[in-house]
Amino acid sequence: MPKINPASGWRKATVGSAVAEQHAQAGERVNIPKTRAFVAVKRVGAHIGLKAGDMMLLDTLGAFTQGQDWEEGQRPIVWASNAYLMTQTGYSLSTLKRHARRLAEIGVIAFRDSPNGKRWGRRDAKGRIVEAYGFDLSPLAARTEEFEALYAHLRAERELCQRLKRQITVARRTIRARLEAAVSGVLKGPWVQFTSRFEALLDHMPCRNTASEQLERCLACFRELQEQVETAYLQAIDAGNIVENTVGTEEQVSERTQKMTPRVVSSEPHILTTKQLDQVIGNLRENEEATGVVPNAEPGKGVDRALQDRGAKLRNTQTALDLTTILQACPEFTSWAHNLGGFQKNWGDLHRVAGQLRPMIGVSEQVWNLAQDQLGKQVATAALALVFEKHCAGEVASPGSYLRGMIDKAGAGALHLERSFYGRLTALAA
């Protein structure tokens, strides 16, 4: 088979482009399926510095390649024109060039330039590329195993951090319960000093994206304080060290003993206040009453009765979900969302970033609008997060069709998003 001519080198050379070309040469010597390569890069895209716009361009380029282009001895080269790529992505020319340069500098694609700087190529009768100039996706094939190993490391690190955070929470709540029990039980002890140390540890709690090493140090400090508080608390109970003027009858002592048990102490866990998904039923009702049309309404039923039936179906499936559950169950989506728009403090933030990530997985604007109309913004946002997570994990090949199927299930009362989210949480905790 004729070899593709080497790059002419007329483009200004950079360190990133030189490294990308080395990856391209290595990619020609491996046999990596396209699906595997794209799943690998999407899982670590946010970590290696790719933006959502970069991934959208990479997906567009990948759509031009064929299965045989990724076989050993071949290079998946795309020679689509700028005008066509601008139409497909909606980017301006300067934006298109910026995303392409970032992909090359990170080492995901390489530029293969012709002598006159124009992109072109041709295939033989079997569909194999004989000669081509344009965007070379061989670096992606070369780095697939590297990205898979990186993802395994990131996943192990994330699971370790989650385990350490749970242990910190247990230690923190135990300390608080013991201190409150000691104070309410008027026991003698260094509770003021312990409380000061406890508050100092809370003030220095690590932020969300903290490495496991720092979390381990934080856990060690909490456990040390927990052990000291537990010891002082048990000693005070055994010695009967109650402050003066509190010794009374046996009934009074019994009452104080009951007060010292953590079961009576108010140590409620911190709950993030969010708008629950079942509140979108109100929006759904308003929309349907405004139009006077109720989807799937049975003949003979009034509008109110049909609305109640449809609202009941959605309430039965969505009431258990909240913002925190979605973010914890979809770590890949959360990582991309944070990379794109910072922390998501409320449903509005999550809905906005979901709309920006939608094109990255190939969900059309029509399907996205349909999901919002039929499910409401909050449920549609949760559904898109789940589809995004499954697509990144290689579980869903056609996100647009999958989301449309979820819309149909919701209309029939058969959509149970909470089962999917809690199932993923269970799998992550296993």
Secondary structure in CASP SS format (residue, H / E / C, confidence):
PFRMAT SS
TARGET T0000
AUTHOR 0000-0000-0000
METHOD secondary structure of the structure
MODEL  1
M C 1.00
P C 1.00
K C 1.00
I C 1.00
N C 1.00
P C 1.00
A C 1.00
S C 1.00
G C 1.00
W C 1.00
R C 1.00
K C 1.00
A C 1.00
T C 1.00
V H 1.00
G H 1.00
S H 1.00
A H 1.00
V H 1.00
A H 1.00
E H 1.00
Q H 1.00
H H 1.00
A H 1.00
Q H 1.00
A H 1.00
G H 1.00
E C 1.00
R C 1.00
V C 1.00
N C 1.00
I C 1.00
P C 1.00
K H 1.00
T H 1.00
R H 1.00
A H 1.00
F H 1.00
V H 1.00
A H 1.00
V H 1.00
K H 1.00
R H 1.00
V H 1.00
G H 1.00
A H 1.00
H H 1.00
I H 1.00
G C 1.00
L C 1.00
K C 1.00
A H 1.00
G H 1.00
D H 1.00
M H 1.00
M H 1.00
L H 1.00
L H 1.00
D H 1.00
T H 1.00
L H 1.00
G H 1.00
A H 1.00
F C 1.00
T C 1.00
Q C 1.00
G H 1.00
Q H 1.00
D H 1.00
W H 1.00
E C 1.00
E C 1.00
G C 1.00
Q C 1.00
R C 1.00
P C 1.00
I E 1.00
V E 1.00
W C 1.00
A C 1.00
S C 1.00
N H 1.00
A H 1.00
Y H 1.00
L H 1.00
M H 1.00
T H 1.00
Q H 1.00
T H 1.00
G C 1.00
Y C 1.00
S C 1.00
L H 1.00
S H 1.00
T H 1.00
L H 1.00
K H 1.00
R H 1.00
H H 1.00
A H 1.00
R H 1.00
R H 1.00
L H 1.00
A H 1.00
E H 1.00
I H 1.00
G C 1.00
V C 1.00
I C 1.00
A E 1.00
F E 1.00
R E 1.00
D C 1.00
S C 1.00
P C 1.00
N C 1.00
G C 1.00
K C 1.00
R C 1.00
W E 1.00
G E 1.00
R E 1.00
R E 1.00
D C 1.00
A C 1.00
K C 1.00
G C 1.00
R C 1.00
I E 1.00
V E 1.00
E E 1.00
A E 1.00
Y E 1.00
G E 1.00
F E 1.00
D E 1.00
L C 1.00
S H 1.00
P H 1.00
L H 1.00
A H 1.00
A H 1.00
R C 1.00
T H 1.00
E H 1.00
E H 1.00
F H 1.00
E H 1.00
A H 1.00
L H 1.00
Y H 1.00
A H 1.00
H H 1.00
L H 1.00
R H 1.00
A H 1.00
E H 1.00
R H 1.00
E H 1.00
L H 1.00
C H 1.00
Q H 1.00
R H 1.00
L H 1.00
K H 1.00
R H 1.00
Q H 1.00
I H 1.00
T H 1.00
V H 1.00
A H 1.00
R H 1.00
R H 1.00
T H 1.00
I H 1.00
R H 1.00
A H 1.00
R H 1.00
L H 1.00
E H 1.00
A H 1.00
A H 1.00
V H 1.00
S H 1.00
G C 1.00
V C 1.00
L E 1.00
K C 1.00
G C 1.00
P C 1.00
W H 1.00
V H 1.00
Q H 1.00
F H 1.00
T H 1.00
S H 1.00
R H 1.00
F H 1.00
E H 1.00
A H 1.00
L H 1.00
L H 1.00
D H 1.00
H C 1.00
M C 1.00
P C 1.00
C C 1.00
R C 1.00
N C 1.00
T C 1.00
A C 1.00
S H 1.00
E H 1.00
Q H 1.00
L H 1.00
E H 1.00
R H 1.00
C H 1.00
L H 1.00
A H 1.00
C H 1.00
F H 1.00
R H 1.00
E H 1.00
L H 1.00
Q H 1.00
E H 1.00
Q H 1.00
V H 1.00
E H 1.00
T H 1.00
A H 1.00
Y H 1.00
L H 1.00
Q H 1.00
A H 1.00
I H 1.00
D H 1.00
A H 1.00
G C 1.00
N C 1.00
I E 1.00
V C 1.00
E C 1.00
N C 1.00
T C 1.00
V C 1.00
G C 1.00
T C 1.00
E H 1.00
E H 1.00
Q H 1.00
V H 1.00
S H 1.00
E H 1.00
R H 1.00
T H 1.00
Q H 1.00
K H 1.00
M C 1.00
T C 1.00
P H 1.00
R H 1.00
V H 1.00
V C 1.00
S C 1.00
S C 1.00
E C 1.00
P C 1.00
H C 1.00
I C 1.00
L C 1.00
T C 1.00
T C 1.00
K C 1.00
Q C 1.00
L H 1.00
D H 1.00
Q H 1.00
V H 1.00
I H 1.00
G H 1.00
N H 1.00
L H 1.00
R H 1.00
E H 1.00
N H 1.00
E H 1.00
E H 1.00
A H 1.00
T H 1.00
G C 1.00
V C 1.00
V C 1.00
P C 1.00
N C 1.00
A C 1.00
E C 1.00
P C 1.00
G C 1.00
K C 1.00
G C 1.00
V H 1.00
D H 1.00
R H 1.00
A H 1.00
L H 1.00
Q H 1.00
D H 1.00
R H 1.00
G H 1.00
A H 1.00
K H 1.00
L H 1.00
R H 1.00
N H 1.00
T H 1.00
Q H 1.00
T C 1.00
A C 1.00
L C 1.00
D C 1.00
L H 1.00
T H 1.00
T H 1.00
I H 1.00
L H 1.00
Q H 1.00
A H 1.00
C C 1.00
P H 1.00
E H 1.00
F H 1.00
T H 1.00
S H 1.00
W H 1.00
A H 1.00
H H 1.00
N H 1.00
L H 1.00
G H 1.00
G C 1.00
F C 1.00
Q C 1.00
K C 1.00
N C 1.00
W H 1.00
G H 1.00
D H 1.00
L H 1.00
H H 1.00
R H 1.00
V H 1.00
A H 1.00
G H 1.00
Q H 1.00
L H 1.00
R H 1.00
P H 1.00
M H 1.00
I H 1.00
G C 1.00
V C 1.00
S C 1.00
E H 1.00
Q H 1.00
V H 1.00
W H 1.00
N H 1.00
L H 1.00
A H 1.00
Q H 1.00
D H 1.00
Q H 1.00
L H 1.00
G C 1.00
K H 1.00
Q H 1.00
V H 1.00
A H 1.00
T H 1.00
A H 1.00
A H 1.00
L H 1.00
A H 1.00
L H 1.00
V H 1.00
F H 1.00
E H 1.00
K H 1.00
H H 1.00
C H 1.00
A C 1.00
G C 1.00
E C 1.00
V C 1.00
A C 1.00
S C 1.00
P H 1.00
G H 1.00
S H 1.00
Y H 1.00
L H 1.00
R H 1.00
G H 1.00
M H 1.00
I H 1.00
D H 1.00
K H 1.00
A H 1.00
G H 1.00
A C 1.00
G C 1.00
A C 1.00
L C 1.00
H C 1.00
L H 1.00
E H 1.00
R H 1.00
S H 1.00
F H 1.00
Y H 1.00
G H 1.00
R H 1.00
L H 1.00
T H 1.00
A H 1.00
L H 1.00
A H 1.00
A C 1.00
END
